[in-house]
């Protein structure tokens, strides 16, 4: 799948978040932590399927 570009920067991931009664803020915080850790980002980039990406991101709900 080709990557989109905006302002010359490559976009590899776009994430939609929804939550009930502010729950999205907690999820957003957890996702931000994942994307601030380059080891975690590398795992997402290396994922071989959409399911694997889903599983890696869904792990934020395990806490």
N, C-alpha and C positions, 0 to 999 in steps of 0.2 A: 504494500500500500504506500503510495507516495506521501511524503510529508508536505504539509501546507507551510507557507512562509508568510510572515508579516514583518515588515520593517527589516527584512534581511535575516531574521532569526528563525530557525527551524522550529516548527511546532510538532512535537511527537505525541503529546497526550492532551486531550480535552476532557474534562470531567464535569459531569452534571451532578449536583447534590440537591437532595430534597429532604426535609425533615419536618416533624410535627412539633409545634410550639417551641421553636428555637433549637430543636435537636440538630438541625443542619449545622449550627455553629460548632458543636462538638465534633461532628464528622469532618467538617472543614479543617479544624485544628489538627485532627489525626492525619488527614491526607497531606496537610502542609508539612507535617513532621516527616512523612515518608519521602516527599519530594525534596526535602532539605538534606536527605542522606543519600549521597551519590551511590553507595553500595546498593541501596534499595532501588534507586532509579535504574542502575545497571541491570538489576534483576528484571525489572519491568521491560526494559529495552530488549533483553535477551529472551523474554517469554516467547514460547513457540505457538501460542494460541490465545484467542480472546478469553477462553476459560481460565487459562493460567494467569492472565492479567487480572481477571475478575477475582480469582482466588487470592492473589497477592494483595490487592486493594481491599478485599473483604476482610482480610486479617485484622484491619483496624477495629473491627467489631468484637474481637476476641478479648480485648482488655476489660 
